[in-house]
């Protein structure tokens, strides 16, 4: 799939020949399938070709995920396979001022796809379309494994493979002199079901694989901060994965399999240098991959999955193969520096020499197999966004764009709306959406995919409408009244008033409002569900205006004797003749300050003396009643022990009477 693929010298060292199966025979080859990721291409002219066609996204350059590109197709007069620089043929495809971008159509064959893309880009093309040279299903244009990588990191234009039949039709239309206008569309290349994006990063701890490894580590360094912020704020759910192969059973005991595999041939990786005699072995790569998986597993259990990015970044710096530090001890040092539990990670790793399945690596092999719309993961490195494989350059901006395209529209985080990711269409003509120029309320909402005309929510008020010509608002609840349902209609562009509790916060309810000398007066009241009423001191309809009432001229107030009246905006001031007089507004009268003071103090003295006499009287009554009570109690006690004379007489009489009986 990488175009012409000459065998590398490293591969020829594999002996005996059947051991090539170590790389070619995998779980994927036996059980899985490869899915070609596609975008659409819409031809708008000529009429004979008008329609929508499929094309396969190239695994290099920067596809515009979530967006579109409009351009004109050009087929070069020479160098049709784009295997040489177009400057050698005096050709340039830079668009003229005001012209459409050029989508260069080239033929497949004779050189790597990346070479074609680079030559088209340097000639000024905005995108490259590669026409297949054989009648077959669409394939993925991948990057070369060995040579031909010199331009890989610098290709930024998107690329796509089109079928041979469609390519021939395009060439035929151009030969006839037709102008071929097309729209490349990536808006539906990735699913965007909800407000959270789930993505996977299929990677490798090997740092000796050339340009791909260099690009991968550069990406980790650049993307780490963005990934961690998205994860910490709950916008994304991330998981790293690692590809392993198994060794064919017939070669499990061979020296090659024992050097490339752990757990008796169950989990293998290619030799980093493709040379069994020097450097690190494939099994070293598998062990480090396993440590990184277990570190993520432990970090995820502690709700800090973003620590994986720190570990991978630091491990690449502190434990490189070139410095002979690619060891478990070095890995443990990085783990300690991050404050993670080494014992849990070691327990997760298990025994690489055991003749048994490792549950973590077994799960990784199962995950390699495609499910649903996602195909098998066979390309490293690979991003999977919402269960669809990303195609293109492993670049911070390109990958972030792909992730942003995975959010449901209007739910994207702010980072997806920055200028280097997308263009704010609301800045030009308000995006063609409804706008109230008085309040600057707009229905235009910037999104990653463009813009939507959606009536806004203002101060708890949800507007509804088509978003293009008008918006009608409905206030469904009030913070001051339970279960209050108040609806109102607001056409700011027509000048109609709003209604409902809270209406004054929106265009002042359509009522009059004026400010003078820092004092604001409004004819709108939130205590009233609808309508406009001029406040006290003003008169008018409350909508078009309110005029100040001259209370002095109309003799409404300040009519007391010796009063002087002065009108103010919305009120009046009334003064009394003499410095000892005070105006009482609520009674519209003047009273003497001195008299008020004398009467007040005299009254207070009366109250004071009255309370004093009442207290003395109450005390006297209390003392009298207390003395009477004590006398009666004393008499009762004395009567028990010293009977009084009259009591003795009565007793004797009672005794005589009893004897007579």
C-alpha positions in Angstrom: 0.0 0.0 0.0 3.0 2.3 0.1 3.5 2.4 -3.6 6.7 0.9 -4.8 8.3 -0.8 -1.8 11.8 -2.1 -2.4 12.9 -4.6 0.3 15.2 -3.3 2.9 18.6 -5.0 3.8 17.4 -5.6 7.3 14.6 -7.9 6.2 17.1 -10.1 4.2 18.8 -11.0 7.5 15.9 -13.0 8.6 16.9 -16.7 8.3 15.5 -19.2 7.9 13.0 -17.6 5.4 9.9 -19.0 7.3 10.7 -16.7 10.2 9.4 -13.8 8.1 6.0 -15.0 9.4 6.9 -13.4 12.7 6.0 -10.1 11.2 3.5 -11.1 8.7 1.4 -13.7 10.6 -0.5 -12.0 13.4 -3.8 -12.1 15.1 -4.9 -9.5 12.5 -4.0 -11.6 9.5 -5.9 -14.6 10.9 -9.0 -13.0 12.2 -9.2 -9.4 11.2 -9.8 -7.0 8.4 -8.4 -3.6 7.2 -10.8 -0.8 6.7 -10.0 2.0 4.2 -10.9 5.4 5.7 -12.7 7.6 3.2 -13.9 11.1 2.5 -16.2 12.4 -0.2 -15.5 14.3 -3.3 -18.3 16.3 -4.8 -18.0 17.4 -8.5 -20.0 20.6 -9.1 -19.1 21.0 -12.7 -19.2 19.9 -15.5 -22.8 18.7 -15.4 -21.8 15.3 -17.0 -19.7 14.5 -13.9 -21.8 16.2 -11.3 -22.2 14.0 -8.2 -20.6 12.7 -5.1 -17.7 10.2 -5.2 -15.7 8.3 -2.7 -12.0 8.6 -2.3 -9.5 7.1 0.2 -7.7 9.4 2.7 -3.9 9.2 2.4 -2.0 8.4 5.6 0.2 11.5 5.1 -0.4 15.2 4.9 -3.1 17.0 6.8 -6.7 16.0 6.0 -9.1 18.8 6.9 -11.2 16.7 9.3 -14.6 18.3 10.0 -14.1 20.8 7.1 -14.2 21.1 3.3 -12.0 22.4 0.5 -13.2 23.9 -2.8 -10.9 23.8 -5.7 -10.3 23.2 -9.4 -8.8 20.0 -10.8 -5.6 20.2 -12.9 -3.9 17.4 -14.8 -0.2 18.2 -15.5 1.0 18.2 -19.1 4.2 16.5 -18.1 5.4 14.5 -15.1 2.0 13.0 -14.8 3.1 10.6 -12.1 4.7 13.4 -10.1 7.8 11.4 -9.4 10.1 14.4 -10.1 9.9 18.0 -9.1 7.6 20.0 -11.4 10.1 22.8 -11.4 12.2 20.6 -13.7 9.4 20.9 -16.3 8.7 24.6 -15.7 5.3 23.9 -14.2 3.7 25.7 -11.3 0.2 25.3 -9.8 0.1 28.3 -7.6 -3.4 29.9 -8.1 -3.7 33.3 -9.6 -5.0 36.2 -7.5 -8.7 35.5 -6.9 -8.5 32.0 -8.4 -9.5 28.7 -6.8 -6.9 26.4 -5.2 -5.5 23.7 -7.5 -6.2 20.1 -6.8 -3.5 18.3 -8.7 -4.5 15.0 -10.4 -1.6 12.6 -10.8 -1.2 9.0 -11.8 -0.2 6.1 -9.5 3.0 4.2 -10.0 6.8 4.4 -10.3 7.4 6.2 -6.9 6.2 6.5 -3.4 2.9 8.2 -2.7 4.7 10.6 -0.3 7.0 11.6 -3.2 4.0 12.5 -5.3 2.5 14.5 -2.5 5.7 16.4 -1.8 6.3 17.3 -5.4 2.6 18.4 -5.8 2.9 20.6 -2.7 6.1 22.3 -3.7 4.6 23.1 -7.1 1.8 25.0 -5.3 -1.0 22.5 -5.3 -3.5 22.7 -2.4 -4.3 19.0 -2.5 -3.3 16.0 -4.5 -5.6 13.4 -6.1 -3.9 10.2 -7.1 -5.7 8.2 -9.8 -5.4 4.5 -9.4 -3.8 2.6 -12.3 -5.8 -0.6 -11.9 -9.4 -1.5 -11.4 -9.6 -2.4 -7.7 -11.3 -1.3 -4.5 -9.8 1.8 -3.0 -6.7 1.3 -0.8 -5.0 3.4 1.8 -1.9 5.3 0.6 0.5 4.6 3.4 4.0 6.0 4.1 7.0 3.9 3.1 8.7 1.6 5.7 12.3 2.4 4.8 13.5 4.9 2.2 11.4 7.6 0.7 10.7 9.2 4.1 12.7 12.3 3.7 9.6 14.5 3.0 7.2 12.7 5.4 7.2 15.3 8.2 7.0 18.3 5.8 3.9 17.2 3.7 0.9 19.3 4.8 -1.5 19.2 1.8 -4.2 16.5 2.0 -4.2 13.6 -0.4 -6.7 11.2 -1.6 -6.8 8.1 -3.9 -9.6 8.0 -6.5 -10.6 5.0 -8.5 -9.2 4.3 -12.0 -12.6 4.8 -13.6 -13.3 8.2 -11.9 -9.7 9.3 -12.6 -10.2 8.5 -16.3 -13.5 10.5 -16.3 -11.7 13.5 -14.8 -8.9 13.4 -17.4 -11.5 13.1 -20.2 -13.4 16.2 -19.0 -10.1 18.2 -18.8 -9.1 17.1 -22.3 -12.4 18.4 -23.5 -11.6 21.8 -22.1 -14.1 21.6 -19.3 -13.4 23.3 -16.0 -13.7 20.7 -13.2 -14.8 22.1 -9.9 -14.8 19.8 -6.9 -15.4 20.0 -3.2 -13.3 17.7 -0.9 -15.4 17.0 2.2 -14.2 15.5 5.5 -17.2 16.6 7.6 -18.5 13.0 8.0 -15.2 11.2 7.9 -15.3 10.8 11.7 -18.4 10.2 13.8 -19.5 13.1 16.1 -22.3 11.7 18.3 -22.0 13.7 21.5 -20.1 16.1 23.7 -17.2 13.7 24.6 -14.6 12.2 22.2 -13.1 8.8 22.8 -9.8 8.3 21.1 -6.9 5.8 21.2 -3.2 6.2 20.4 -1.6 3.1 19.0 2.1 3.5 19.5 5.4 1.9 20.4 8.2 2.5 22.9 10.8 1.7 20.2 12.8 4.9 19.4 15.1 3.4 16.7 12.6 3.1 13.8 13.8 6.2 12.0 11.6 9.0 10.7 8.4 7.5 12.1 9.7 7.2 15.6 11.1 10.8 15.4 7.8 12.1 14.3 6.0 10.1 17.0 8.1 11.5 19.8 7.9 15.0 18.4 4.1 14.6 18.5 4.1 13.4 22.1 6.1 16.4 23.1 3.8 18.9 21.3 0.5 17.2 22.0 1.0 16.3 25.6 -0.3 19.5 27.2 -3.4 19.6 25.0 -4.2 16.0 25.7 -3.9 16.4 29.4 -6.1 19.5 29.5 -8.8 17.8 27.4 -8.7 14.7 29.7 -8.7 16.6 33.0 -11.7 18.6 32.0 -13.7 15.6 30.8 -13.8 16.5 27.2 -12.1 13.3 26.1 -11.5 9.7 27.1 -8.1 8.5 26.1 -6.4 5.1 26.0 -3.0 4.1 24.6 -2.5 0.7 22.9 0.4 -1.3 21.6 0.7 -3.8 18.8 2.3 -7.2 19.3 2.5 -10.3 17.2 2.8 -14.0 18.1 5.6 -16.3 16.9 4.5 -19.3 14.7 4.4 -22.4 16.8 7.0 -24.2 14.7 9.6 -21.5 15.6 8.8 -20.8 19.3 12.1 -22.4 20.4 14.3 -20.8 17.8 16.9 -18.2 18.8 15.1 -15.6 16.8 11.7 -16.0 18.5 13.3 -16.2 21.9 15.0 -12.9 21.3 11.9 -11.2 19.9 9.2 -12.6 22.2 8.1 -13.0 25.8 5.8 -15.6 27.4 7.1 -18.4 25.1 6.4 -16.7 21.8 3.0 -15.3 22.6 3.9 -11.6 22.4 6.6 -10.4 20.0 7.9 -7.3 18.4 10.4 -6.8 15.5 14.1 -6.2 16.3 14.5 -2.4 16.8 17.6 -2.3 14.5 16.5 -5.2 12.4 19.8 -6.9 13.3 19.7 -9.8 15.8 23.4 -9.5 16.5 23.6 -6.0 18.0 21.6 -3.6 20.2 18.3 -4.4 21.9 16.0 -7.2 21.0 12.3 -7.2 20.2 11.5 -8.7 23.6 13.0 -5.6 25.2 10.5 -3.5 23.3 7.6 -5.8 24.3 8.6 -5.4 28.0 8.7 -1.6 27.8 5.4 -1.6 26.0 3.9 -3.7 28.7 5.3 -1.4 31.4 3.7 1.6 29.7 0.3 -0.2 29.4 0.4 -1.1 33.1 1.4 2.4 34.0 -1.6 3.7 32.2 -3.8 1.1 33.8 -2.7 2.1 37.3 -2.9 5.8 36.6 -6.4 5.4 35.2 -7.5 3.5 38.3 -6.2 6.5 40.4 -8.2 8.8 38.0 -5.0 10.4 36.6 -4.8 8.8 33.2 -2.9 11.9 31.8 0.2 10.8 33.7 0.8 8.4 30.8 1.8 11.4 28.6 4.4 12.5 31.3 5.9 9.1 31.6 6.2 8.5 27.8 7.7 11.9 27.3 10.2 11.5 30.2 11.1 7.9 29.3 12.0 8.9 25.8 14.4 11.6 27.1 15.9 9.7 30.0 16.0 6.1 28.7 17.0 6.2 24.9 18.3 3.2 23.1 21.2 5.1 21.7 22.6 5.8 25.2 22.0 2.1 26.3 19.5 3.2 28.9 16.5 1.4 27.5 16.1 -0.8 30.6 13.6 -1.7 33.3 15.7 0.0 35.9 15.6 3.3 34.0 11.8 2.9 33.6 11.4 2.4 37.3 13.4 5.6 37.9 10.9 7.6 35.7 8.0 5.9 37.5 9.3 7.0 40.9 9.8 10.6 39.8 6.1 10.7 38.9 5.1 9.4 42.4 3.4 6.3 41.1 3.1 2.8 42.8 5.9 0.7 41.3 4.6 -2.4 43.1 1.2 -2.2 41.4 2.8 -1.7 38.0 5.3 -4.6 38.6 2.4 -6.9 39.6 0.5 -5.9 36.4 3.6 -6.6 34.2 3.9 -10.2 35.6 6.6 -12.7 34.6 7.7 -12.3 31.0 9.3 -15.8 31.1 6.2 -17.6 32.2 4.7 -20.1 29.8 1.2 -18.6 30.1 -1.0 -15.8 28.8 -0.4 -12.3 30.0 -4.0 -10.8 30.4 -2.9 -7.3 29.6 -1.1 -8.1 26.4 -3.8 -10.6 25.5 -6.4 -7.8 25.7 -4.1 -5.6 23.5 -4.1 -8.3 20.8 -7.8 -8.6 21.0 -8.2 -4.8 20.7 -6.1 -4.9 17.5 -8.9 -6.7 15.7 -11.4 -4.3 14.1 -15.0 -4.1 15.5 -17.9 -2.1 14.2 -16.9 0.5 11.7 -13.2 0.4 12.8 -10.9 -1.9 10.9 -7.8 -3.7 12.2 -5.0 -1.6 13.5 -2.0 -2.5 11.3 -0.3 0.9 10.9 1.9 2.4 13.5 1.5 5.0 14.8 -2.3 5.2 14.5 -5.0 7.4 16.1 -8.5 6.1 16.5 -11.2 8.8 17.0 -14.7 7.7 18.0 -13.9 4.2 16.7 -12.6 5.3 13.3 -9.0 5.4 12.3 -7.3 8.7 11.7 -5.4 9.1 8.5 -2.8 11.7 7.9 0.3 13.3 9.4 1.0 12.8 13.1 0.9 16.5 13.9 -0.5 18.4 16.9 -2.7 20.7 14.8 -3.9 17.9 12.4 -4.7 15.4 15.2 -6.4 18.1 17.3 -8.5 19.0 14.3 -9.6 15.4 14.0 -10.5 15.2 17.7 -12.4 18.5 17.4 -14.4 17.1 14.5 -15.5 14.2 16.8 -17.6 16.5 19.0 -21.3 17.1 18.5 -21.7 20.5 16.9 -21.9 23.3 19.5 -20.4 21.2 22.3 -16.7 21.7 21.3 -14.3 23.0 23.9 -12.9 26.5 23.4 -9.6 25.1 22.1 -11.4 23.8 19.0 -12.6 27.4 18.2 -9.2 29.0 18.0 -8.1 30.8 14.8 -5.3 28.3 14.0 -7.8 25.4 14.0 -10.9 27.0 12.4 -12.3 30.3 11.1 -15.1 32.1 13.0 -17.8 32.5 10.4 -19.9 34.7 12.7 -17.4 37.6 12.2 -18.5 38.1 8.6 -22.1 39.4 8.1 -23.0 37.7 11.4 -23.0 34.4 9.6 -26.3 35.3 7.9 -28.1 34.7 11.2 -30.6 36.8 13.2 -29.1 39.8 15.0 -30.6 42.5 17.3 -28.5 45.5 16.7 -29.8 47.4 19.7 -28.6 44.7 22.2 -26.1 42.9 20.0 -27.9 39.6 20.7 -27.2 37.2 17.9 -28.3 33.7 16.8 -24.9 33.0 15.2 -22.9 30.5 17.2 -19.4 29.6 16.1 -18.6 25.9 15.8 -15.7 23.9 14.7 -17.5 22.8 11.6 -18.6 26.3 10.7 -21.5 28.0 12.4 -25.1 27.4 13.3 -28.0 29.9 13.5 -29.5 29.1 16.8 -31.6 31.5 18.9 -29.6 32.4 22.0 -30.1 32.0 25.8 -30.0 35.4 27.5 -30.2 35.8 31.2 -32.0 32.6 31.6 -34.4 33.3 28.7 -34.3 30.7 25.9 -35.2 32.1 22.5 -36.8 29.9 19.8 -37.2 30.5 16.2 -35.6 29.8 12.8 -32.4 31.7 13.9 -32.2 33.4 10.5 -34.9 36.0 10.5 -36.4 36.1 14.0 -36.2 34.6 17.4 -39.0 34.2 19.9 -38.1 33.8 23.5 -39.7 31.7 26.3 -38.9 32.2 30.0 -39.6 28.8 31.5 -38.9 29.5 35.1 -38.4 32.4 37.5 -35.9 32.5 40.4 -38.5 34.5 42.5 -41.7 32.5 42.0 -42.0 28.7 42.1 -43.5 27.0 39.1 -44.0 30.3 37.3 -44.5 29.9 33.6 -44.2 33.2 31.7 -43.8 33.4 28.0 -43.0 36.3 25.9 -42.4 37.2 22.3 -39.6 39.5 21.4 -38.9 40.8 18.0 -36.1 43.3 18.5 -35.8 44.0 14.9 -39.5 45.0 14.8 -39.4 47.1 17.9 -42.0 45.1 19.8 -42.0 44.9 23.6 -41.1 41.8 25.6 -43.3 40.4 28.3 -42.7 38.1 31.3 -40.8 38.2 34.5 -37.2 39.2 33.8 -38.2 40.9 30.6 -36.5 44.2 31.5 -33.1 42.6 31.1 -33.8 42.1 27.4 -33.9 45.4 25.4 -35.5 46.9 28.6 -38.7 45.1 27.7 -39.2 47.4 24.7 -39.9 50.3 27.1 -38.5 53.8 27.4 -35.3 54.4 29.3 -33.2 57.4 29.8 -30.1 58.4 31.9 -29.3 61.9 33.0 -26.4 62.9 35.3 -25.8 59.3 36.2 -29.4 58.6 37.1 -31.3 56.0 35.0 -35.0 55.9 34.8 -37.0 53.2 33.1 -40.7 52.6 32.2 -40.1 48.8 32.5 -40.7 47.0 35.8 -39.9 43.3 36.4 -42.8 43.3 38.9 -45.2 43.6 36.0 -45.6 40.7 33.6 -46.1 43.0 30.6 -46.5 46.6 29.5 -44.7 49.8 30.0 -45.6 52.5 32.6 -43.8 55.7 33.2 -42.5 55.9 36.8 -43.6 58.4 39.4 -42.7 61.9 38.3 -43.1 61.2 34.6 -45.9 61.0 32.1 -46.3 59.3 28.7 -47.0 56.0 27.1 -43.8 54.4 28.5 -42.8 53.0 25.1 -41.9 56.0 22.9 -41.0 58.2 25.8 -41.8 59.7 29.2 -41.8 63.4 30.0 -41.0 65.0 33.3 -44.0 66.2 35.3 -43.6 69.8 36.6 -45.1 69.3 40.0 -44.7 73.0 40.8 -46.4 74.3 37.7 -49.3 71.9 38.0 -49.5 72.6 41.8 -49.5 69.0 42.7 -47.2 69.3 45.7 -45.5 72.0 47.9 -48.8 73.9 48.4 -48.3 74.7 52.0 -48.1 78.3 53.4 -44.7 80.0 52.9 -43.5 77.0 50.8 -41.2 77.5 47.8 -41.3 74.8 45.0 -38.5 74.0 42.5 -39.0 71.3 39.7 -36.3 68.7 39.1 -36.1 65.8 36.6 -38.6 63.2 37.8 -39.2 65.0 41.1 -39.3 68.3 42.9 -37.7 70.2 45.8 -39.8 72.1 48.3 -38.5 74.6 50.8 -40.1 76.4 53.8 -39.7 80.0 54.7 -37.3 80.6 57.5 -34.4 78.6 58.7 -36.3 77.1 61.6 -38.9 75.4 59.4 -38.8 71.8 58.1 -40.8 70.5 55.1 -42.6 67.2 55.7 -43.0 65.7 52.2 -45.5 62.9 53.2 -47.8 65.5 54.7 -46.9 68.4 52.3 -46.5 70.8 55.3 -43.9 72.7 57.2 -43.2 72.4 60.9 -41.0 74.4 63.3 -37.7 72.7 64.1 -37.6 74.6 67.5 -41.1 73.8 68.5 -40.7 70.3 67.6 -37.7 70.1 69.8 -39.3 71.8 72.9 -42.5 69.7 72.7 -40.4 66.7 72.3 -38.3 67.2 75.4 -41.3 68.3 77.5 -43.2 65.2 76.4 -40.2 63.1 77.3 -40.0 64.7 80.8 -43.7 64.0 81.4 -43.2 60.4 80.5 -40.2 60.2 82.7 -41.9 61.6 85.8 -45.0 59.6 85.1 -43.0 56.4 85.0 -41.3 57.5 88.2 -44.5 58.1 90.1 -46.0 54.9 88.8 -42.9 53.0 90.0 -43.1 54.5 93.5 -46.8 53.7 93.7 -46.3 50.2 92.5 -43.6 49.7 95.1 -45.8 51.0 97.9 -48.6 48.6 97.0 -46.1 45.7 96.8 -44.7 46.5 100.3 -48.2 46.7 101.8 -49.3 43.4 100.3 -46.1 41.7 101.3 -46.5 42.9 104.9 -50.1 41.8 105.1 -49.2 38.4 103.8 -46.3 38.0 106.3 -48.6 39.0 109.2 -51.2 36.3 108.3 -48.5 33.7 108.0 -47.0 34.5 111.4 -50.4 34.4 113.1 -51.1 31.0 111.6 -47.9 29.6 112.9 -48.4 31.0 116.4 -51.9 29.6 116.5 -50.5 26.1 116.3 -48.3 26.4 119.4 -49.9 29.2 121.5 -53.7 29.2 121.2 -55.2 32.6 121.6 -57.8 33.4 124.3 -60.8 33.3 122.1 -59.6 30.0 120.7 -59.4 28.4 124.3 -63.0 29.5 125.1 -64.3 28.0 122.0 -62.5 24.7 122.8 -63.8 24.5 126.3 -67.3 25.2 125.1 -67.0 22.4 122.6 -65.9 20.0 125.4 -68.9 20.9 127.7 -71.3 20.4 124.9 -69.8 17.0 124.2 -70.1 15.9 127.9 -73.7 16.9 128.0 -74.4 14.6 125.1 
